[in-house]
Amino acid sequence: MQSASTVFLVRPVRFSFNAETAASNYFQQNLAELTPAAVQEQAFAEFDGAVAALRAKGVHVLVFEDTPTPPKPDAVFPNNWLTLHPDGRVVLYPMCAPNRRAERRPDIVEKLGQEFTITEVVDLSHYEQEGRFLEGTGSILFDHVHRVAYACLSPRTEARLFAEVAAKLGYRPVVFRAHDQRGHEIYHTNVMMCLGAQFAVVCLASITDLQERAAVVASLTETGHELVDITLEQVAHFAGNMLTLHVADHELLVLSQQAFDALTDVQRQTLCRYCALVPLAIPTIEAIGGGSARCMLAEVFLPKK
């Protein structure tokens, strides 16, 4: 299946602007008018509201508490440090920012192993010592149905390592470059692209190399995806940062309220043919963290015990 029915989230206890990631993430905003206490209070409220909204829609949500030390300003984005696969494999990824590496928590993997079957832990974190990075489903978009993996290159996503991981997991790699409105490299693939089983939200204008753009379009159309092309302005409002989830007999599309508001009526109508839209109000997390709804959700495809 393309969509998981279980996700886990990490409730952040030291959420703040991360200067180490700002060098490559131009979506981050340092909201100086808010005190650290106010930022944390708003992050808690938005996080708890998101969990409640997902559970109300029938999603199986696991919540792990962040640990106060060492400080992990981006702990709320666990999808970058691991992926959990149907064959029981857990992959741990090399992270670009040194202060994000503490987010990789063996205790979370151990707790997941109490409920789900883990057959192997593939630890790629040693590549950090070589300056080679690949940040989970931030870097990689998996088409699980057709075994294709997509990645836009950036300081956080190395082409050779992406190809190696795709081959190890049994996916055909499609690699390209993507840029935002100001010409900066887009730091994560999942900011400008989202895959459902039968549709793909993608900002084609961000793929500035026309051959690479054509290759992405060809791959998506060959696998039967209807393309929902979003603009660079919509990308800036996180309209590419969405995730499909499977609940009972239907699909959900989780996105932020900001992303929902940025979509046109026609785009919403197209997406609603495939899934029910679930907008989450997370403006503080989006602004300060530079990531959105999809980044908060780590999919659990592991088989249940």
TORKEVO-920221 format. One line per 5 residues: number of its first residue (from 0); their letters; for each residue y, z negated, x negated of N, C-alpha, C. Coordinates in Angstrom, 1 decimal. Atoms other than C-alpha are relative to their C-alpha. Layout:
# TORKEVO-920221
NUM = a = Y/Z/X/Y/Z/X/Y/Z/X  ...;
This chain:
# TORKEVO-920221
0 = mqsas = -1.2/0.0/-0.8/0.0/0.0/0.0/1.3/0.0/-0.9  -1.2/-0.1/0.7/3.5/0.7/-1.1/0.8/-1.4/0.1  -0.8/1.2/-0.3/4.9/-2.6/0.4/-0.9/-1.3/-0.1  0.7/1.3/0.0/3.9/-6.2/-0.3/0.3/-0.7/1.3  -0.3/0.8/-1.1/3.6/-8.7/2.5/0.3/-1.5/-0.4;
5 = tvflv = -0.4/1.3/0.6/4.2/-11.7/0.2/1.0/0.2/-1.1  -1.0/0.0/1.1/7.2/-12.3/-2.1/0.2/-1.4/-0.5  -0.5/1.3/0.4/8.3/-15.2/-4.2/1.4/0.1/-0.5  -1.4/0.1/0.4/11.9/-16.3/-4.9/0.1/-1.3/-0.9  -0.3/1.2/0.8/13.4/-18.8/-7.4/1.3/-0.5/0.4;
10 = rpvrf = -1.3/0.6/-0.5/16.0/-21.2/-6.0/0.8/-0.5/-1.3  -0.7/0.2/1.3/18.6/-21.3/-8.8/0.8/-1.3/0.0  -0.7/1.3/0.0/20.0/-24.7/-9.9/1.2/0.1/-1.0  -1.1/-0.1/1.0/22.4/-23.4/-12.7/0.6/1.4/0.1  -0.5/-1.3/-0.2/23.6/-20.2/-11.1/1.5/0.1/-0.5;
15 = sfnae = -1.3/-0.2/0.5/26.7/-18.8/-12.9/0.1/1.4/-0.6  -0.2/-1.3/0.7/28.3/-15.8/-14.5/-0.7/0.0/-1.3  0.8/0.0/1.3/26.1/-14.7/-17.4/0.7/1.0/-0.9  -0.8/-0.8/1.0/28.3/-13.4/-20.3/-1.0/0.9/-0.8  0.9/-0.8/0.9/25.2/-12.2/-22.2/-0.5/1.3/0.7;
20 = taasn = 0.4/-1.2/-0.8/24.2/-9.7/-19.4/1.1/0.9/0.3  -1.2/-0.8/-0.5/27.7/-8.6/-18.6/0.2/1.2/-0.9  -0.2/-1.1/0.9/27.6/-6.3/-21.7/-0.6/1.3/0.5  0.6/-1.2/-0.6/25.3/-3.9/-19.8/0.0/0.1/1.5  0.0/0.0/-1.5/25.8/-4.9/-16.2/1.4/0.0/0.5;
25 = yfqqn = -1.4/-0.1/-0.3/29.1/-3.6/-15.0/0.3/-0.4/1.5  -0.1/0.4/-1.4/28.4/-4.9/-11.4/0.5/-1.5/0.0  -0.3/1.4/0.0/29.0/-8.5/-12.4/1.5/-0.3/0.0  -1.4/0.4/-0.1/32.3/-10.2/-11.5/0.1/-1.5/-0.3  -0.2/1.4/0.3/33.5/-13.5/-13.0/1.1/-0.5/1.0;
30 = laelt = -0.9/0.5/-1.1/35.1/-15.1/-9.9/0.7/-1.3/-0.5  -0.6/1.2/0.6/37.4/-17.5/-11.8/0.7/-0.9/1.0  -0.7/0.9/-1.1/39.0/-18.8/-8.5/-1.0/-1.0/0.5  1.0/1.0/-0.4/35.7/-20.6/-7.8/-0.4/-0.9/-1.1  0.5/1.0/1.0/34.7/-23.8/-9.5/-1.5/0.2/-0.2;
35 = paavq = 1.4/-0.1/0.1/31.2/-24.0/-10.9/-0.8/-0.7/1.1  0.7/0.7/-1.1/30.3/-26.5/-8.2/0.1/0.8/1.3  -0.1/-0.9/-1.2/31.6/-24.1/-5.5/-1.0/1.2/-0.1  0.9/-1.2/0.2/29.6/-21.2/-7.0/-1.4/-0.5/0.3  1.4/0.5/-0.2/26.4/-23.3/-7.0/-0.2/-0.3/1.5;
40 = eqafa = 0.1/0.4/-1.4/27.0/-24.6/-3.5/-0.2/1.3/0.9  0.1/-1.3/-0.7/27.5/-21.0/-2.2/-1.3/0.7/-0.3  1.2/-0.7/0.3/24.5/-19.7/-4.1/-1.2/-0.7/0.7  1.0/0.7/-0.7/22.3/-22.4/-2.6/0.0/0.4/1.5  -0.1/-0.3/-1.4/23.6/-21.6/0.9/-0.5/1.4/0.3;
45 = efdga = 0.5/-1.4/-0.2/23.0/-17.8/0.5/-1.4/0.1/-0.2  1.4/-0.1/0.3/19.6/-18.3/-1.0/-0.8/-0.6/1.1  0.8/0.7/-1.1/18.4/-20.7/1.7/0.1/0.9/1.3  -0.1/-0.9/-1.2/19.8/-18.3/4.4/-0.9/1.2/-0.2  0.8/-1.1/0.2/18.0/-15.4/2.8/-1.5/-0.3/0.3;
50 = vaalr = 1.3/0.4/-0.3/14.7/-17.3/2.8/-0.3/-0.1/1.4  0.2/0.2/-1.4/15.1/-18.3/6.4/-0.1/1.3/0.7  0.0/-1.3/-0.6/15.9/-14.7/7.4/-1.3/0.7/-0.2  1.3/-0.7/0.3/12.8/-13.3/5.7/-1.1/-0.7/0.8  1.1/0.7/-0.7/10.5/-16.0/7.2/0.1/0.3/1.5;
55 = akgvh = -0.2/-0.2/-1.4/12.0/-15.4/10.6/-0.6/1.4/0.4  0.6/-1.4/-0.3/10.8/-11.7/10.3/-1.5/0.0/-0.3  1.4/0.0/0.2/7.3/-12.8/9.4/-0.5/0.2/-1.4  0.4/-0.1/1.4/7.4/-12.4/5.6/-0.6/-1.3/-0.5  0.6/1.1/0.7/5.2/-14.7/3.6/0.8/-0.3/-1.2;
60 = vlvfe = -1.0/0.3/1.1/7.8/-16.3/1.3/-0.4/-1.2/-0.7  0.2/1.2/0.8/7.0/-18.6/-1.6/1.3/-0.2/-0.8  -1.3/0.4/0.7/9.9/-20.5/-3.1/-0.4/-0.9/-1.2  0.1/0.9/1.1/9.8/-22.0/-6.6/1.4/-0.5/-0.4  -1.3/0.6/0.4/12.5/-24.3/-7.8/0.3/0.3/-1.5;
65 = dtptp = -0.5/-0.2/1.3/14.5/-23.4/-10.9/-0.1/-1.4/-0.7  -0.1/1.3/0.7/14.4/-26.0/-13.7/1.4/0.0/-0.7  -1.4/0.2/0.4/17.8/-27.4/-14.8/0.2/0.3/-1.5  -0.2/-0.3/1.5/17.1/-27.0/-18.6/-1.2/0.9/-0.4  -1.3/-0.5/0.4/17.5/-24.7/-20.3/0.7/0.7/1.1;
70 = pkpda = -0.8/-0.7/-1.1/20.3/-23.2/-18.1/-0.5/1.4/0.1  0.5/-1.4/-0.2/19.1/-20.0/-16.6/0.9/0.6/1.1  -0.9/-0.4/-1.0/22.1/-18.4/-14.8/-0.5/1.1/0.9  0.6/-1.1/-0.8/20.0/-15.4/-13.6/-1.4/-0.3/0.6  1.3/0.3/-0.5/16.9/-17.3/-12.5/-0.3/0.5/1.4;
75 = vfpnn = 0.2/-0.5/-1.4/17.5/-16.1/-8.9/-0.5/1.4/0.0  0.5/-1.4/0.1/16.3/-12.6/-10.1/-1.3/0.1/-0.7  1.3/0.0/0.7/12.6/-13.1/-10.9/-0.7/1.3/-0.2  0.7/-1.3/0.0/11.6/-9.5/-10.4/0.1/0.6/-1.4  -0.2/-0.7/1.3/12.8/-8.7/-14.0/-1.1/-0.5/-1.0;
80 = wltlh = 0.8/0.5/1.0/10.3/-10.9/-15.8/-1.5/0.1/0.2  1.5/-0.2/-0.2/6.9/-10.1/-14.2/-0.2/0.9/1.2  0.5/-0.7/-1.2/5.0/-7.9/-11.9/-1.5/-0.4/0.2  1.2/0.6/-0.5/1.9/-8.9/-9.9/-0.8/1.1/0.7  0.6/-1.2/-0.4/-0.7/-6.2/-9.3/-1.3/-0.2/0.8;
85 = pdgrv = 1.2/0.1/-0.9/-3.6/-5.6/-6.8/-1.3/-0.3/-0.7  1.2/0.2/0.7/-6.2/-5.6/-9.5/0.0/-1.4/-0.7  0.0/1.4/0.6/-5.2/-9.2/-10.5/0.7/-0.1/-1.3  -0.8/0.0/1.2/-3.1/-8.2/-13.5/1.4/-0.6/0.2  -1.4/0.5/0.0/0.1/-10.1/-14.2/0.6/0.6/-1.3;
90 = vlypm = -0.6/-0.5/1.2/2.5/-8.3/-16.6/1.3/-0.8/-0.2  -1.2/0.7/0.4/5.2/-10.3/-18.4/0.9/0.9/-0.9  -0.8/-1.0/0.6/8.2/-8.2/-19.6/1.0/-0.5/-1.0  -1.1/0.4/1.0/10.6/-8.3/-22.6/1.4/0.2/0.6  -1.3/0.0/-0.6/14.1/-9.2/-21.5/1.1/0.2/-1.1;
95 = capnr = -1.1/-0.4/1.0/17.3/-7.9/-23.2/0.8/-1.2/-0.4  -0.9/1.1/0.3/19.5/-11.0/-22.9/-0.8/-1.2/-0.4  0.7/1.2/0.5/18.2/-14.0/-25.0/-0.1/-1.1/1.0  0.1/1.1/-0.9/19.2/-16.5/-22.4/-0.7/0.2/1.3  0.9/-0.2/-1.2/17.1/-14.8/-19.7/-1.5/-0.2/-0.3;
100 = raerr = 1.4/0.0/0.3/13.9/-15.1/-21.6/-0.7/-1.3/0.4  0.6/1.2/-0.5/13.4/-18.7/-20.5/-0.4/0.1/1.5  0.4/-0.2/-1.4/13.0/-17.4/-16.9/-1.5/0.3/0.1  1.5/-0.2/0.0/9.4/-16.4/-17.9/-0.7/-1.4/0.0  0.5/1.3/-0.1/7.6/-19.5/-16.6/-1.5/0.0/0.3;
105 = pdive = 1.5/0.1/-0.1/3.9/-20.1/-17.2/-0.4/-0.8/1.2  0.3/0.9/-1.2/4.0/-22.8/-14.5/0.0/0.7/1.3  0.0/-0.8/-1.2/4.9/-20.3/-11.9/-1.2/0.9/0.1  1.2/-0.8/0.0/2.1/-18.0/-12.9/-1.2/-0.8/0.3  1.1/0.9/-0.3/-0.3/-21.0/-12.9/0.0/-0.3/1.5;
110 = klgqe = 0.0/0.3/-1.4/0.8/-21.9/-9.4/-0.4/1.2/0.9  0.4/-1.2/-0.7/0.4/-18.3/-8.2/-1.6/0.1/-0.1  1.4/-0.1/0.3/-3.1/-18.5/-9.7/-0.9/-0.9/0.9  0.7/0.9/-0.9/-4.0/-21.3/-7.3/-0.3/0.6/1.3  0.2/-0.6/-1.3/-3.6/-19.1/-4.3/-0.5/1.4/-0.1;
115 = ftite = 0.4/-1.4/0.2/-4.2/-15.6/-5.7/-0.9/0.1/-1.3  0.9/-0.3/1.1/-6.8/-14.1/-8.1/0.8/0.7/-1.1  -0.6/-0.6/1.2/-5.4/-13.4/-11.6/-1.1/0.3/-1.0  1.0/-0.4/0.9/-7.7/-11.4/-13.8/0.4/0.1/-1.5  -0.5/-0.2/1.3/-5.5/-10.8/-16.8/1.5/-0.2/0.0;
120 = vvdls = -1.5/0.1/0.2/-2.0/-11.7/-18.1/0.3/0.9/-1.2  -0.4/-1.0/1.1/-0.5/-8.8/-20.1/1.4/-0.4/-0.4  -1.3/0.6/0.4/2.3/-10.4/-22.1/0.7/1.0/-1.0  -0.7/-1.0/0.9/4.8/-7.8/-23.5/1.2/-0.6/-0.6  -1.2/0.6/0.4/7.4/-10.3/-24.4/0.3/0.1/-1.6;
125 = hyeqe = -0.1/-0.1/1.5/6.7/-9.9/-28.2/0.9/1.2/-0.4  -0.8/-1.1/0.3/8.6/-6.6/-28.0/1.5/-0.3/-0.1  -1.4/0.5/0.2/11.8/-8.6/-27.8/0.4/-0.1/-1.5  -0.3/0.2/1.4/11.5/-9.2/-31.5/0.3/1.4/-0.7  -0.2/-1.4/0.6/11.6/-5.4/-32.1/1.2/0.6/0.7;
130 = grfle = -1.1/-0.5/-0.7/14.6/-5.0/-29.8/-0.4/1.1/1.0  0.4/-0.9/-1.0/12.6/-3.1/-27.2/-0.2/-0.7/1.3  -0.1/0.8/-1.2/13.1/-4.1/-23.6/-0.4/0.9/1.2  0.4/-0.6/-1.2/11.7/-3.3/-20.2/0.0/-1.1/1.1  -0.3/1.1/-0.8/12.8/-5.5/-17.3/-0.7/0.1/1.4;
135 = gtgsi = 0.7/0.0/-1.3/10.1/-5.4/-14.6/0.3/1.0/1.0  -0.3/-1.0/-1.1/10.9/-3.8/-11.3/1.5/0.2/0.1  -1.3/-0.5/0.2/14.5/-3.7/-12.3/0.0/1.3/-0.7  0.1/-1.2/0.8/13.6/-1.1/-14.9/-0.9/1.0/0.7  1.0/-0.9/-0.5/10.6/0.4/-13.1/-0.1/0.0/1.5;
140 = lfdhv = 0.3/-0.1/-1.4/10.3/1.7/-9.6/-1.4/0.6/0.2  1.4/-0.4/-0.1/6.6/2.0/-8.7/-0.2/0.7/1.4  0.6/-0.7/-1.1/5.3/4.6/-6.2/-1.4/-0.3/0.0  1.4/0.5/0.1/2.1/2.7/-5.6/-1.0/1.0/0.6  0.9/-0.9/-0.7/0.7/5.3/-3.2/-0.4/1.2/-0.8;
145 = hrvay = 0.2/-1.3/0.8/1.0/8.3/-5.5/-0.1/-0.3/-1.5  0.2/0.4/1.4/0.8/6.4/-8.8/1.1/0.7/-0.9  -1.1/-0.5/0.7/4.2/7.5/-10.0/1.0/-1.1/-0.3  -0.9/1.0/0.4/6.7/5.3/-11.9/1.3/0.7/-0.4  -1.4/-0.5/0.3/10.5/6.0/-12.2/0.8/-1.0/-0.8;
150 = aclsp = -0.9/0.9/0.8/12.9/4.6/-14.7/1.2/0.7/-0.5  -1.2/-0.6/0.6/16.5/5.3/-15.7/0.2/-0.8/-1.3  -0.1/0.7/1.3/17.1/4.5/-19.4/1.3/-0.7/-0.1  -1.2/0.8/0.2/19.6/1.9/-20.4/-0.4/-1.0/-1.2  0.4/1.0/1.1/19.8/-0.9/-23.1/-1.1/-0.9/0.5;
155 = rtear = 1.1/0.9/-0.5/17.3/-2.8/-20.8/-1.3/0.8/0.2  1.2/-0.8/-0.3/14.8/0.1/-20.4/-0.2/1.0/-1.1  0.3/-0.9/1.1/13.3/1.8/-23.4/-1.0/1.0/0.4  0.8/-1.1/-0.5/11.7/5.2/-22.8/-1.5/-0.2/-0.5  1.3/0.0/0.5/8.7/4.8/-25.1/-0.8/-1.2/0.6;
160 = lfaev = 0.7/1.1/-0.5/7.8/1.3/-23.9/-0.3/0.2/1.5  0.2/-0.4/-1.5/8.2/2.5/-20.2/-1.3/0.9/0.1  1.2/-0.9/-0.1/5.7/5.3/-20.9/-1.3/-0.7/-0.3  1.2/0.7/0.4/3.2/3.0/-22.6/-0.4/-0.9/1.2  0.4/0.9/-1.1/3.3/0.5/-19.7/-0.4/0.8/1.2;
165 = aaklg = 0.4/-0.9/-1.1/3.1/3.3/-17.1/-1.4/0.4/-0.2  1.4/-0.4/0.3/0.0/4.6/-18.8/-1.0/-1.1/0.1  1.0/1.1/-0.1/-1.6/1.2/-19.1/-0.3/-0.4/1.4  0.2/0.4/-1.4/-1.1/0.6/-15.4/-0.5/1.2/0.9  0.6/-1.1/-0.7/-2.2/4.1/-14.4/1.0/0.8/0.8;
170 = yrpvv = -1.0/-0.7/-0.7/1.1/5.7/-13.3/0.6/1.1/-0.8  -0.7/-1.1/0.6/2.8/9.0/-14.1/1.4/-0.3/-0.2  -1.4/0.4/0.2/6.2/8.3/-15.7/0.9/1.1/0.2  -1.1/-0.9/-0.2/9.4/10.0/-14.6/1.2/-0.7/-0.5  -1.1/0.7/0.6/12.3/9.1/-16.8/1.3/0.9/0.1;
175 = frahd = -1.3/-0.7/-0.1/16.0/10.0/-16.5/1.1/-1.0/-0.4  -1.2/0.8/0.3/19.5/8.7/-17.2/0.9/0.0/1.2  -0.8/0.1/-1.1/21.9/7.5/-14.6/1.3/-0.8/-0.3  -1.3/0.6/0.3/25.6/6.6/-14.7/0.8/-0.4/1.3  -0.8/0.4/-1.1/28.0/4.8/-12.4/1.3/0.8/0.1;
180 = qrghe = -1.3/-0.7/-0.3/31.5/5.8/-11.1/0.8/0.2/-1.3  -0.9/0.0/1.2/33.1/5.0/-14.5/-0.7/0.6/-1.2  0.7/-0.6/1.1/30.5/6.8/-16.6/-0.9/-0.9/-0.8  0.9/0.9/0.7/28.6/3.7/-17.7/-1.4/0.2/0.4  1.4/-0.1/-0.3/24.9/3.7/-17.9/-0.3/-1.1/1.1;
185 = iyhtn = 0.4/1.0/-1.0/23.4/2.0/-14.8/-1.1/-0.8/-0.6  0.9/0.9/0.7/21.6/-1.0/-16.1/-1.4/-0.1/0.5  1.4/0.1/-0.5/18.6/-1.0/-13.8/-0.2/1.1/1.0  0.4/-1.1/-0.9/16.8/1.7/-11.9/0.2/-0.4/1.5  0.0/0.4/-1.4/16.6/-0.4/-8.7/1.4/-0.2/0.6;
190 = vmmcl = -1.4/0.1/-0.5/20.4/-0.4/-8.4/0.4/1.4/0.7  -0.4/-1.3/-0.5/20.5/3.4/-7.7/-1.2/0.7/0.8  1.2/-0.7/-0.6/17.0/4.0/-6.1/-0.9/-1.1/0.6  1.0/0.8/-0.7/14.6/2.5/-3.6/-1.1/0.9/0.5  1.1/-0.8/-0.5/11.2/3.8/-2.7/-0.7/-0.7/1.2;
195 = gaqfa = 0.9/0.4/-1.1/9.4/3.4/0.7/-1.2/0.9/-0.1  1.2/-0.8/0.0/6.1/4.9/1.5/0.3/1.5/0.3  -0.3/-1.3/-0.4/7.7/7.9/3.1/1.4/0.5/-0.2  -1.4/-0.3/0.3/11.3/7.8/2.1/0.5/-0.5/-1.4  -0.6/0.5/1.2/13.4/7.4/-1.0/1.5/0.0/0.1;
200 = vvcla = -1.5/0.1/0.1/17.0/6.1/-1.2/0.3/0.2/-1.5  -0.3/-0.3/1.4/18.5/7.6/-4.3/1.4/0.6/-0.1  -1.3/-0.6/0.3/21.9/8.4/-5.8/-0.1/1.1/-0.9  0.3/-1.2/0.9/21.4/11.9/-7.1/1.3/0.3/-0.9  -1.2/-0.3/0.8/25.1/12.1/-8.3/0.0/-0.8/-1.3;
205 = sitdl = 0.1/0.8/1.2/24.3/9.3/-10.8/-0.8/0.6/-1.1  0.9/-0.7/1.0/21.7/11.5/-12.5/0.8/1.2/-0.5  -1.0/-1.1/0.4/24.2/13.6/-14.5/-0.7/1.2/-0.6  0.7/-1.1/0.6/21.7/15.7/-16.3/-0.8/0.8/1.1  0.5/-0.7/-1.2/20.8/18.5/-13.8/-1.5/0.3/-0.1;
210 = qeraa = 1.5/-0.2/0.1/17.3/19.1/-15.2/-0.7/-1.3/0.4  0.6/1.3/-0.4/16.5/15.4/-14.9/0.1/-0.2/1.5  -0.1/0.2/-1.5/17.9/15.3/-11.4/-1.0/0.9/0.7  1.0/-0.9/-0.7/15.8/18.3/-10.4/-1.4/-0.5/-0.1  1.4/0.5/0.2/12.7/16.7/-11.9/-0.2/-1.2/1.0;
215 = vvasl = 0.2/1.1/-0.9/13.3/13.5/-9.9/-0.1/0.5/1.5  0.1/-0.6/-1.3/13.9/15.5/-6.7/-1.3/0.6/0.3  1.3/-0.7/-0.1/10.8/17.6/-7.3/-1.1/-1.0/0.2  1.1/1.0/0.0/8.6/14.5/-7.9/0.0/-0.7/1.4  -0.1/0.7/-1.3/9.9/12.7/-4.7/-0.4/0.9/1.1;
220 = tetgh = 0.4/-0.9/-1.1/9.5/15.8/-2.5/-1.4/0.3/0.0  1.4/-0.3/0.1/6.1/16.6/-3.8/-0.9/-1.1/0.5  0.7/1.2/-0.5/5.0/13.1/-2.8/0.3/-0.3/1.4  -0.3/0.1/-1.4/6.4/13.6/0.7/1.0/-1.0/0.4  -1.1/0.9/-0.3/9.4/11.4/0.5/1.2/0.7/0.6;
225 = elvdi = -1.3/-0.5/-0.6/12.4/12.1/2.8/1.1/-0.7/-0.9  -1.1/0.5/0.8/15.5/11.7/0.6/1.2/-0.4/0.8  -1.3/0.6/-0.5/18.4/9.5/1.6/0.9/-0.1/-1.2  -0.9/-0.1/1.2/21.1/10.5/-0.9/1.2/-0.9/0.3  -1.2/0.9/-0.1/23.7/7.7/-1.4/1.0/0.4/-1.0;
230 = tleqv = -1.1/-0.3/0.9/27.0/8.0/-3.1/0.2/-1.0/-1.1  -0.3/0.9/1.1/28.2/6.4/-6.3/0.8/-1.2/0.6  -0.7/1.1/-0.7/30.6/4.3/-4.1/-1.0/-0.9/0.7  1.0/0.8/-0.6/27.6/3.1/-2.1/-0.8/-0.8/-1.0  0.7/0.7/1.1/25.8/2.2/-5.3/0.7/-1.2/-0.4;
235 = ahfag = -0.8/1.1/0.4/28.7/0.0/-6.2/-0.1/-1.1/1.0  0.2/1.1/-1.1/28.0/-1.9/-2.9/-1.4/-0.3/0.2  1.4/0.3/0.0/24.3/-2.2/-3.8/-0.8/0.6/1.1  0.8/-0.7/-1.1/23.1/0.3/-1.2/-1.3/0.6/-0.6  1.3/-0.5/0.5/20.4/1.4/-3.6/-1.0/-1.2/-0.3;
240 = nmltl = 0.8/1.2/0.4/19.1/-2.2/-4.2/-0.7/-0.6/1.3  0.8/0.4/-1.2/16.6/-2.5/-1.3/-1.4/-0.1/-0.3  1.4/0.2/0.2/13.0/-3.4/-0.9/-0.8/0.1/1.3  0.8/0.0/-1.2/10.4/-2.5/1.7/-1.1/-1.0/-0.1  1.0/1.0/-0.1/8.0/-5.2/2.8/-0.9/0.3/1.3;
245 = hvadh = 0.9/-0.3/-1.1/5.0/-5.0/5.1/-0.3/-1.3/0.8  0.2/1.2/-0.9/4.7/-7.4/8.1/-0.8/0.5/1.2  0.8/-0.3/-1.1/1.9/-7.2/10.6/-0.3/1.5/0.1  0.3/-1.4/-0.2/1.9/-3.6/11.9/1.3/0.8/-0.3  -1.2/-0.7/0.2/5.4/-2.6/10.7/0.6/-0.3/-1.4;
250 = ellvl = -0.7/0.1/1.3/7.7/-2.2/7.7/1.4/-0.5/0.2  -1.4/0.5/0.0/10.9/-4.0/6.9/0.7/0.6/-1.2  -0.8/-0.3/1.1/13.7/-2.9/4.6/1.0/-1.0/-0.2  -0.8/1.1/0.3/15.4/-5.8/3.0/1.2/0.5/-0.9  -1.2/-0.4/0.8/19.0/-5.2/1.7/1.1/-1.1/0.3;
255 = sqqaf = -1.1/0.9/-0.2/22.3/-7.1/1.5/0.8/0.4/1.2  -0.9/-0.3/-1.1/24.8/-7.3/4.3/1.1/1.0/-0.5  -0.9/-0.9/0.6/27.2/-5.5/1.9/-0.6/1.4/-0.1  0.7/-1.3/0.0/24.7/-2.7/1.4/-0.1/0.6/1.4  0.2/-0.5/-1.4/24.0/-2.4/5.1/1.4/0.6/0.5;
260 = daltd = -1.3/-0.5/-0.4/27.8/-2.1/5.8/0.4/1.2/-0.7  -0.5/-1.2/0.8/28.2/0.6/3.1/-0.8/1.2/0.5  0.7/-1.2/-0.4/25.6/2.9/4.7/0.7/0.6/1.2  -0.5/-0.7/-1.2/26.6/5.5/7.2/-0.9/-0.1/1.1  0.9/0.1/-1.2/25.3/5.6/10.7/-1.2/0.9/-0.1;
265 = vqrqt = 1.1/-1.0/0.1/23.2/8.7/9.9/-1.0/-0.6/-1.0  0.9/0.6/0.9/21.7/6.9/6.9/-0.8/-1.1/0.6  0.7/1.1/-0.7/20.9/3.8/8.9/-1.1/0.6/1.0  0.9/-0.6/-0.9/19.3/6.0/11.6/-1.2/0.6/-0.6  1.1/-0.6/0.7/17.2/7.8/9.1/-1.0/-1.1/-0.5;
270 = lcryc = 0.8/1.1/0.5/16.0/4.5/7.5/-0.8/-0.7/1.1  0.6/0.7/-1.1/15.3/3.0/10.9/-1.2/0.8/0.6  1.2/-0.7/-0.4/12.7/5.7/11.6/-1.2/-0.5/-0.7  1.1/0.5/0.8/10.6/4.1/8.9/-0.2/-1.5/0.0  0.1/1.5/0.1/11.4/0.4/9.0/1.1/-0.6/0.7;
275 = alvpl = -1.1/0.8/-0.6/13.5/-2.3/10.5/0.8/-0.6/-1.1  -0.9/0.5/1.1/16.5/-3.2/8.4/0.3/-1.5/0.2  -0.2/1.4/0.0/16.9/-6.8/7.4/1.2/-0.3/-1.0  -1.1/0.3/1.0/20.4/-7.5/5.9/0.1/-1.5/-0.3  -0.1/1.4/0.5/20.9/-10.7/3.9/1.5/-0.2/-0.5;
280 = aipti = -1.4/0.3/0.5/24.4/-12.3/3.4/-0.1/-0.7/-1.3  0.1/0.6/1.3/24.5/-12.9/-0.3/1.2/0.4/-0.9  -1.1/-0.6/0.7/28.0/-12.0/-1.4/0.3/-0.7/-1.4  -0.3/0.7/1.2/28.4/-14.7/-4.1/-1.0/0.3/-1.1  1.1/-0.3/0.9/25.0/-14.0/-5.7/0.2/1.4/-0.5;
285 = eaigg = -0.2/-1.4/0.4/25.8/-10.3/-5.7/1.2/0.2/-1.0  -1.2/-0.2/0.8/29.3/-10.6/-7.2/-0.2/-0.6/-1.4  0.1/0.7/1.3/28.6/-13.1/-9.9/-1.2/0.4/-0.8  1.2/-0.4/0.6/25.0/-12.1/-10.6/-0.1/1.4/-0.4  0.1/-1.4/0.3/25.5/-8.4/-10.5/-1.3/0.6/0.5;
290 = gsarc = 1.2/-0.5/-0.5/22.3/-8.0/-8.6/0.0/-0.3/1.5  -0.1/0.2/-1.4/21.4/-7.9/-4.9/-1.4/-0.4/0.5  1.2/0.6/-0.7/18.6/-8.5/-2.4/-1.3/0.4/-0.6  1.3/-0.4/0.6/15.9/-6.5/-4.1/-0.3/-0.8/-1.2  0.2/0.7/1.3/16.5/-8.3/-7.4/-0.5/-1.4/0.2;
295 = mlaev = 0.4/1.4/-0.3/15.8/-11.7/-5.7/-1.5/-0.1/0.4  1.4/0.0/-0.6/12.3/-10.6/-4.5/-1.0/0.4/-1.0  1.2/-0.4/0.8/9.2/-10.6/-6.7/-1.2/0.2/0.9  1.1/-0.4/-0.8/6.5/-8.8/-4.9/-1.4/-0.6/-0.5  1.3/0.5/0.4/3.0/-10.4/-4.9/-1.1/0.9/0.6;
300 = flpkk = 1.1/-0.9/-0.4/0.3/-7.7/-4.7/-1.4/-0.6/-0.4  1.3/0.6/0.4/-2.4/-10.1/-6.2/-0.9/-0.2/1.2  0.9/0.3/-1.1/-5.5/-10.5/-4.1/-0.1/-1.5/0.2  0.1/1.4/-0.4/-5.7/-13.7/-2.2/-1.4/-0.5/-0.3  1.3/0.6/0.2/-8.5/-16.1/-3.1/-0.7/-0.2/1.3;
